[in-house]
Amino acid sequence: MTSQEIRQQFLDFFKSKGHTFVPSSPVVPLDDPTLLFTNAGMNQFKDVFLEKGTRKYKRAVNSQKCIRVSGKHNDLEEVGHDTYHHTFFEMLGNWSFGDYYKKEAIQWAWELFTEIWKLPKDKLYATVFKTDDEAERLWKEVTNINPKQVLKFDEKDNFWEMGATSGYLPVFLSSFASRARASRWCALISSRLACRSAICSST
């Protein structure tokens, strides 16, 4: 399967779930002086998260081009050491602004992985933040993942933050175990206004 096919299937899947497609914003932000480069799929929705703006839609899906070569999220030193760090990559995300939350995000992530992409269920692992009992319970209740493959991790592996004092969120991840390599499939959940799941892949 090509990256183009993965991108289109992801977008089509979430459009079928009532999401509005939002095109990628520029990699050099036009109206955000806090960023040198767009480094995450959520950047163009920051005003919504900060309750300074709104959108006409409650659900969104996007394919955002990102650059991570400076600041807190600098992946330059990580490139080549694993299979999922890149300086220029594309982040696919599905977003909810005050609509659905963890349950639907987990259900749809599982449906996408196992029914659309046909990933073998016995090789899928979900990790949740160490205190997120709700996400752990939902993975076991609304999917048929092996309960032993739902694992808890701490701030190092299951917590995302931008800068020292800005936005942060507990994270749940879905990982695909392979003897040849480990491909990381990300599904992230915010704690407040929106939820998103994302797939990080190079373009």
Backbone as a ProteinNet text record, in pm:
[ID]
protein_1_A
[PRIMARY]
MTSQEIRQQFLDFFKSKGHTFVPSSPVVPLDDPTLLFTNAGMNQFKDVFLEKGTRKYKRAVNSQKCIRVSGKHNDLEEVGHDTYHHTFFEMLGNWSFGDYYKKEAIQWAWELFTEIWKLPKDKLYATVFKTDDEAERLWKEVTNINPKQVLKFDEKDNFWEMGATSGYLPVFLSSFASRARASRWCALISSRLACRSAICSST
[TERTIARY]
84	0	88.3	56.3	136.3	91	178	140.3	20	8.5	-107.7	-236.5	-229.7	-348	-384.8	-284.1	-310.3	-376.8	-322.9	-379.5	-525	-552.5	-688.1	-786.5	-744.4	-832.7	-864.3	-764	-786.3	-887.6	-866.8	-957.8	-1098.6	-1108	-1239.7	-1311.5	-1235.8	-1295.6	-1360.9	-1288.8	-1344.7	-1447.3	-1438.5	-1547.3	-1675.7	-1664.1	-1783.1	-1842.2	-1763.7	-1811	-1855.3	-1877.8	-1930.9	-1828.6	-1701.3	-1596.9	-1581.7	-1553.6	-1526.2	-1377.4	-1342.3	-1200.6	-1147.6	-1034.6	-968.8	-830	-800	-669.7	-553.9	-436.4	-315.6	-289	-253.2	-211.2	-63.5	-11.8	128.3	224.5	340.6	438.6	505	498.6	539	410.4	371.1	241.5	230	112.5	90	50.6	-16.2	-71.3	-45.4	68.2	102	247.6	273.4	410.7	481.9	409.3	471.5	542	522.6	580.3	665.9	784.6	866.2	813.8	781.1	725	600.6	510.2	398.2	455	434.1	496.7	397	266.6	165.5	35.6	-45.7	-172.1	-271.7	-247	-340.3	-314.3	-202.8	-165	-274.1	-336.5	-436.8	-565.8	-576.4	-694.3	-663.8	-547	-508.3	-608.3	-663.4	-758.4	-883.4	-921.5	-1037.2	-1002.2	-883.5	-842.6	-831.3	-788.5	-771.5	-900.8	-1008.8	-1141.1	-1139.9	-1058.1	-1053.2	-1118.1	-1155.6	-1217	-1310.4	-1385.4	-1478.7	-1470.3	-1536.4	-1548.4	-1695.4	-1730.9	-1868.4	-1898.9	-1797.3	-1813.1	-1770.2	-1822.9	-1789.2	-1686.6	-1675	-1580.1	-1494.2	-1364.5	-1273.4	-1175.1	-1128.5	-1020.7	-922.1	-793	-693.4	-569.6	-490.8	-362.5	-263	-191.4	-108.2	40.1	103.3	248.7	316	416.3	482.4	633.5	697.8	844.1	883.8	974.2	1023.5	1175.4	1229	1375.3	1422.9	1336.5	1378.6	1283.4	1325	1237.7	1222	1112.5	1088.6	1076.6	1003.4	983.5	1082.6	1208.2	1315.4	1352.4	1315.6	1338.5	1468.4	1548.9	1672	1761.3	1774.1	1863.3	1806.4	1678.2	1614.8	1608.3	1623.4	1611.4	1718.9	1676.1	1768.8	1782.5	1732.4	1743.7	1620	1511.5	1389.7	1314.9	1192.5	1118.5	1013.7	1002.9	891.4	928.3	1054.8	1092.1	1139.6	1086.1	1121.2	1127	1204.3	1204.6	1091.4	1056.9	942.5	850.9	728.6	636.2	494	403	262.2	185.4	103.4	23.9	-123.6	-183	-325.2	-401.2	-505.3	-575.9	-725.9	-797.9	-941.6	-969.3	-1059.5	-1077.6	-1225.7	-1251.8	-1387.6	-1384.9	-1469.1	-1478.4	-1609.7	-1603	-1721.4	-1825.5	-1785.9	-1881	-1854.5	-1775.4	-1746.8	-1617.7	-1587	-1468.3	-1399.7	-1353.5	-1265.8	-1331.8	-1455.8	-1521.1	-1522.5	-1572.5	-1582.4	-1444.3	-1351.4	-1216.9	-1150	-1168.6	-1110	-1179.5	-1311.7	-1385.8	-1344.1	-1334.6	-1302	-1156.8	-1066.9	-927.9	-917.3	-987.7	-985	-1048.6	-1159.1	-1224.4	-1133.3	-1066.4	-975.4	-860.1	-798.6	-683.7	-719.9	-832.2	-860.8	-954.1	-1045.4	-1141.4	-1102.1	-1044.9	-1004.9	-864.9	-771.7	-632.4	-597.9	-690	-673.9	-547.7	-510.7	-395.3	-432.6	-342.3	-374.1	-392.6	-506.2	-540.5	-441.1	-382.1	-291.1	-159.5	-135.8	-13.6	-36	-159.5	-191	-187.5	-119.4	-110	-162.1	-232.4	-276	-208.3	-154	-99.4	-175.5	-195.2	-268	-184.1	-217.6	-146.4	-175.3	-78.3	-81.6	-204.5	-264.2	-382.4	-513	-505.2	-625.6	-699.4	-767	-840.8	-956.1	-1013.5	-1125.9	-1083.9	-971.5	-924.9	-888.9	-826.4	-792.8	-920.3	-1021	-1147.2	-1214.3	-1215	-1280.7	-1212.4	-1078.7	-1009.5	-1055.6	-1079.2	-1117.6	-1266.7	-1347.7	-1492.7	-1543.7	-1492	-1551.9	-1473.1	-1362.8	-1290.4	-1270.3	-1223.7	-1191	-1040.2	-966.7	-823.4	-796.3	-685.2	-644.5	-622.2	-696.2	-682.4	-540	-462.5	-324	-236.1	-290.3	-214.3	-258	-324.3	-354.3	-263.4	-168.5	-62.4	-62.3	-16.6	-7.2	138.2	157.7	291.1	282.8	400	404.3	426.7	471.1	486.4	583.5	684.4	784.5	726.3	636.5	586.3	440	363.3	219.9	168.1	245.9	202.6	264.2	181.1	227.9	210.2	313.9	300.7	377.9	332	393.5	451	583.8	646.4	638.1	694.8	702.3	570.7	490.7	370.3	244.3	251.7	134.6	58.7	-17.8	-110.3	-45.7	-121.8	-73.2	-191.4	-164	-272.1	-218.6	-295.7	-262.5	-287.6	-216.5	-216.9	-248	-321.7	-321.6	-265	-186.9	-120.1	-160.7	-164.8	-179.8	-52.2	9.5	133.9	115.3	180.9	175.3	307.7	304.3	425.5	463.4	587	637.2	776.1	809.5	942.5	1048.5	1011.7	1108.1	1127.5	1019	1026.3	897.3	896.5	774.8	727.5	607.2	548.5	453.3	468.8	384.3	262	147.6	20.2	-33.5	-50.2	-82.7	-230.7	-283.5	-419.3	-414.1	-440.2	-423.2	-557.3	-571.8	-695.8	-666.5	-731.3	-714.7	-810.3	-787	-864.6	-978.1	-998.8	-1095	-1183.3	-1143.5	-1233.5	-1245.2	-1137.2	-1135.2	-1068.6	-1094.4	-1016	-971.1	-857.5	-804.5	-733.1	-729.8	-638.8	-555.9	-433.7	-342.8	-256.6	-216.7	-119.3	-0.3	116.5	235.5	309.8	326.1	395.6	474.1	584.2	663.1	596.8	626.1	568.7	674.8
-118.3	0	124.3	220.8	341.8	445	544.9	651	728.5	742.3	811.1	735	603.2	521.9	529.8	526.1	537.6	670.2	777.9	911	916.6	870.2	881.6	794.1	675.6	587.1	645.7	708.1	772.8	886	972.1	1085.2	1037.4	940.5	888.8	824.1	752.7	684.5	785.7	891.8	986.8	1079.3	1103	1176.1	1095	962.2	876.8	880.1	928.3	941.8	1085.3	1163.7	1297.8	1406.2	1379.3	1478.3	1564.8	1693.3	1786.4	1785.4	1770.8	1772.9	1915.6	1932.5	2062.4	2050.4	2127	2116.4	2150.8	2104.4	2133.1	2283.2	2335.2	2474.6	2484.2	2604.3	2618.4	2568.7	2516.7	2469.7	2586.5	2705.9	2827.6	2900.9	2900.4	2958.3	3105.3	3141.9	3278.9	3373	3320.4	3406	3353.4	3285.2	3231.9	3264.7	3373.5	3413	3322.3	3226	3136.4	3019.2	3001.3	2886.1	2931.7	2870.9	2893.6	2808.5	2681.2	2589.3	2521.8	2480.4	2396.5	2260.6	2221.2	2098.2	1993.6	2020.5	1923	1951.6	1850	1864.7	1953.7	1976.9	2058.3	2207.5	2247.7	2389.6	2480.9	2439.7	2528	2536.1	2453.4	2456.9	2516.1	2576.1	2628.8	2729.5	2812.3	2912.8	2848.7	2733.3	2661.7	2606	2543.7	2486.9	2594.3	2714.1	2823.9	2903	2856.8	2919	3063.1	3086.6	3219.4	3219.7	3103.4	3093	2974.5	2966.2	2855.5	2809.9	2700	2650.6	2622.8	2616.4	2586.5	2437.8	2357.6	2212.6	2166.8	2051	1991.3	1878.9	1825.7	1717.3	1754.7	1728.3	1761.7	1647.5	1635.8	1542.6	1619.2	1599.5	1672.9	1588.9	1637	1577.9	1692.9	1707.7	1825.2	1796	1875.2	1866.8	1935.8	1870.1	1918.9	1917.1	2010.3	2015.1	2021.7	1934	1935.8	1940.1	2060.5	2077	2178.6	2223.8	2322.2	2319.7	2383.7	2395.9	2266.5	2259.4	2143.4	2014.7	2021.2	1901.5	1902.9	1874.7	1870.7	1725.1	1671.4	1529.9	1503.3	1606.7	1587.1	1478.5	1479.1	1383.3	1242	1228.2	1096.9	1027.1	1102.6	1044.7	938.5	823.5	714.5	614.1	648.3	556.4	468.6	506.5	427.3	444.7	394.2	395.4	505.2	590.5	683.3	828.7	862.7	1002.6	1058	1173.9	1240	1390.4	1460.5	1606.7	1667	1605.2	1648.8	1529.4	1544.8	1432.4	1485.2	1394.1	1425.2	1363.3	1442.9	1392.9	1392.6	1274.7	1260	1263.3	1343.6	1355	1366.2	1309.9	1332.8	1405.2	1505.6	1600.4	1616.1	1633	1660.5	1784.7	1881.1	2003.8	2002.6	1948.4	1941.3	1842.5	1741.5	1644.3	1507.3	1422.8	1291.7	1297.6	1183.9	1184.4	1047.8	997.3	880.3	755.8	730.2	606.8	595.8	699.8	694.9	694.9	773.5	778.9	642.2	570.1	436.6	338.7	342.3	252.9	273.1	398.2	426.2	393.3	417.4	379.5	228.7	152.4	6.2	-39.5	24.1	-9.9	18.5	133.2	169	69.9	38.5	-52.3	-192.5	-245.1	-387.2	-417.5	-322.9	-349.6	-283.9	-163.9	-95.5	-137.9	-133.3	-166.4	-312.3	-385.1	-529.8	-565.4	-482.9	-515.8	-631.9	-727.9	-843	-799.8	-837.2	-791.5	-838.6	-955.8	-1008.1	-930.9	-844.7	-765.1	-619.8	-586.5	-450.2	-436.4	-332.4	-299.4	-158.1	-135	-1.6	36.1	157.3	206.1	329.6	345	459.1	523.9	650.2	719.9	650.5	653.1	572.5	595	715	742.3	739.3	705.3	710.5	576.8	551.8	426.6	417.8	533.4	534.1	482.1	531.3	485.9	337.6	294.3	152.6	67.5	110.2	35	33.1	149.3	156.3	68.6	65.9	-22	-167.2	-206.1	-344.1	-368	-262.4	-278.6	-261.1	-164.4	-130.4	-186.6	-256.1	-326.7	-470.7	-554	-691.6	-713.3	-608.1	-620.9	-718.3	-787.6	-873.4	-785.3	-805.7	-719.4	-711.3	-817.9	-816.9	-724	-675.9	-587.8	-441.8	-410.7	-272.5	-240.4	-149.8	-125.8	19.7	41.9	178.2	224	353	412	551	607.5	734.9	853.1	966.2	1090.2	1078.4	995.8	985.9	934.7	836.7	771.1	799.3	843.3	861	995.5	1100.4	1234.9	1331.6	1419	1513.8	1654.2	1737.5	1877	1963.3	2086.6	2180.6	2295.4	2299	2402.9	2373.2	2463.8	2439.6	2466.2	2559.5	2599.4	2597	2550.7	2556.2	2424.7	2399.3	2287.2	2151.9	2062.5	1927.6	1832.3	1704.7	1607.2	1468.2	1387.4	1246.4	1181	1074.4	1015.9	867.5	817.7	672.9	642.5	537.3	498.7	358.4	335.8	200.8	167.6	59.2	20.1	-112.8	-124.1	-246.9	-318.8	-437.3	-512.8	-596.3	-582.7	-658.8	-710.6	-829.6	-882.1	-800.5	-745.4	-668.4	-528.7	-465.7	-330.5	-299	-193.2	-149.5	-21.2	-22.5	97	158.1	285.8	350	412.5	371.4	429.4	504.5	633.6	715.8	747.2	743	792.6	876.8	1002.8	1094.3	1148.3	1161.2	1212.3	1334.4	1443.7	1560.2	1551.1	1630.9	1622.4	1723.3	1802.8	1909.4	1931.6	2019.1	2062.5	1964.5	1896.1	1819.7	1686.6	1594.6	1472.4	1446.2	1384.7	1356	1222.7	1157.1	1045	1071.9	1027.5	1065.1	949.6	951.6	857	937.1	905.4	978.6	898.6	955.3	882.3	979.9	934	1020.5	1032.4	1140.4	1159.9	1138.7
0	0	0	-84.4	-95	9.2	32.3	126	74.3	-57.4	-115.1	-85.6	-94.7	-65.4	82.4	169.4	312.9	343.4	287.2	309.9	265.5	143.6	90.2	166.1	204.5	280.1	417.8	479.9	608.6	594.9	496.2	476	442.6	353	314.2	432.2	514.6	629.5	722.8	756.3	851.7	788.3	659	593.8	600.5	593.6	604.1	744.8	842.4	980.6	1010.5	905.9	924.5	947.9	915.5	933.2	808.2	828.2	719.4	688.2	561.2	523.4	529.8	598.7	610.9	548.2	443.5	377.1	469.7	434.8	510.5	512.1	628	636.2	596.4	566.6	525.1	632.2	591.5	689.6	761.9	704.7	775.3	811.6	938.4	977.5	938	888.7	843.5	957.7	1059.3	1163.3	1303	1322.5	1454.2	1486.2	1557.5	1586.8	1686.4	1744.2	1842.3	1776.1	1644.4	1574.9	1457.6	1445.3	1327	1211.8	1243.5	1145.1	1203.7	1116.7	1158.5	1197.9	1322.5	1371.4	1419.8	1401.1	1442.1	1368.3	1354.2	1284.4	1355.2	1486.2	1562.9	1549.8	1489.9	1489.7	1435.6	1324.3	1264.2	1345.4	1449.1	1535	1672.7	1690.5	1821.8	1875.7	1788.7	1836	1895.7	1842.7	1897.5	2034.8	2045.8	2174.1	2282.1	2241.9	2336.1	2357	2294.4	2305.6	2255.6	2153.9	2090.3	1952.4	1903.6	1771.9	1765.7	1657.8	1637	1491.9	1461.6	1326.1	1297.7	1170.6	1133.7	1149.1	1164.6	1175.2	1314.3	1356.2	1484.8	1471	1347.8	1322.9	1202.5	1214.2	1105.3	1082.8	958.7	925.9	839.4	866.2	788.5	762.3	667.6	631.5	633.1	744	767.4	746.4	661.6	644.1	761.8	819.8	941.4	925.7	993.8	1000.2	1147.2	1189.2	1326.7	1325.2	1327.9	1323.6	1426.7	1517	1615.6	1732.8	1840.6	1955.1	2033.7	2110.5	2196.8	2116.6	2005.5	1923.7	1807.6	1839.3	1741.4	1718.9	1603.3	1575.5	1501.7	1479	1402	1461.6	1594	1659.2	1661.7	1631.4	1637.5	1501.8	1393.7	1260	1238.7	1190.1	1163	1274	1392.5	1506.3	1522.2	1457.8	1463.4	1331.6	1325.7	1199.3	1191.4	1292.7	1292.4	1320	1338	1352.6	1218.6	1182.1	1056.6	1080.4	1000.4	1012.5	930.8	818.3	738.8	721.5	764.5	758.9	745.3	730.4	714.4	830	895.8	1007.2	967.9	974.6	945.4	1077	1083.7	1209.8	1194.8	1292.3	1301.5	1431.2	1423.7	1532.4	1566.3	1694.5	1741.1	1828.3	1795.3	1872.8	1951.2	2072.4	2156.9	2109.3	2032.4	1978	2041.5	1975.7	2034	2114.6	2180	2266.3	2259	2370.2	2369.2	2309.9	2347.2	2303.8	2152.1	2084.9	1939.2	1874.4	1930.2	1873.6	1877.8	1986.2	1999.5	1905.1	1901.4	1812.2	1667	1624.1	1484.7	1452.8	1547.1	1524.9	1502.6	1585.3	1573.6	1442.2	1405.6	1279.4	1160.3	1163.6	1055.8	1046.5	1159.4	1160.6	1113.4	1164.4	1145	1027.9	994.1	887.7	755.2	761.8	638.5	596.7	690.5	658.7	685.4	746.6	766.7	845.2	941.4	1025	1116.9	1135.6	1221.7	1366.5	1424.1	1558.2	1663.5	1642.3	1743.3	1749.1	1651.8	1652	1694.2	1729.1	1769.8	1921.5	1967.5	2108.8	2129.6	2238.3	2275.9	2406.1	2412.8	2538.2	2579.7	2710.1	2764	2872.9	2903.4	3010.6	3143.2	3232.8	3354.8	3442.3	3435.8	3518.8	3440	3311.2	3226.6	3229.6	3341.6	3356.6	3257.5	3220.9	3127.6	2990.7	2938.2	2807.2	2811.2	2919.6	2933.2	2929.3	3002.6	3006.1	2869.2	2801.1	2670.7	2566.7	2566.5	2472	2488.9	2612	2639.4	2615.8	2627.9	2614.9	2472.9	2398.1	2268.4	2150.5	2177.9	2072	2117.6	2027.2	2066.9	2068.4	2108.1	2127.3	2241.9	2235.9	2345.9	2468.8	2577.3	2695.4	2748.2	2727.7	2773.9	2690	2576.9	2489.6	2502.8	2613.9	2652.1	2770.7	2750	2847.6	2892.9	3015.9	3070.2	3073.7	3037.1	3042.8	3104	3134.1	3205.6	3112.4	3170.1	3095.7	2978.6	2989.9	2883.9	2753.5	2761.7	2641.4	2609.8	2706.6	2684.2	2733.3	2709.1	2745.7	2647.7	2591.4	2490.1	2542.1	2526.9	2565.3	2467.3	2453.5	2360.7	2442.3	2456	2534.9	2683.9	2763.2	2907.1	2977.6	2925.4	2998.2	2913.9	2788.7	2701.2	2702.6	2596.7	2593.8	2617.6	2679.6	2703.2	2701.9	2685.2	2686.2	2712.5	2787.5	2797.3	2662.4	2635.7	2502.1	2510.7	2410.6	2393.5	2256.7	2249.8	2126.7	2086.5	1956.5	1905.1	1830	1866.7	1802.7	1731.7	1616.7	1538.3	1554.7	1612.5	1639.8	1518.3	1475.6	1362.6	1396.6	1352.1	1376.9	1304.4	1191.4	1113.7	1170.8	1213.4	1267.4	1339.4	1416.4	1484.8	1419.7	1366.3	1306.3	1407.4	1433.2	1534.1	1468.2	1514	1470.1	1589.8	1576.6	1691.8	1697.8	1817.4	1839.4	1965.5	1953.7	2064.7	2110	2239.3	2295.2	2381.8	2355.9	2442.5	2559.1	2658.7	2781.9	2787	2681.4	2697.6	2576.6	2485.8	2379	2264.3	2235	2111.5	2133.9	2044	2045.4	1903.9	1893.7	1762.3	1765.7	1653.3	1638.9	1516.9	1518	1411.8	1370.8	1246.2	1195.9	1147.8	1196.5	1158	1051	933.7	827.6	742.5	688.2	601.7	465.8	394.1	261.6	155.9
[MASK]
+++++++++++++++++++++++++++++++++++++++++++++++++++++++++++++++++++++++++++++++++++++++++++++++++++++++++++++++++++++++++++++++++++++++++++++++++++++++++++++++++++++++++++++++++++++++++++++++++++++++++++

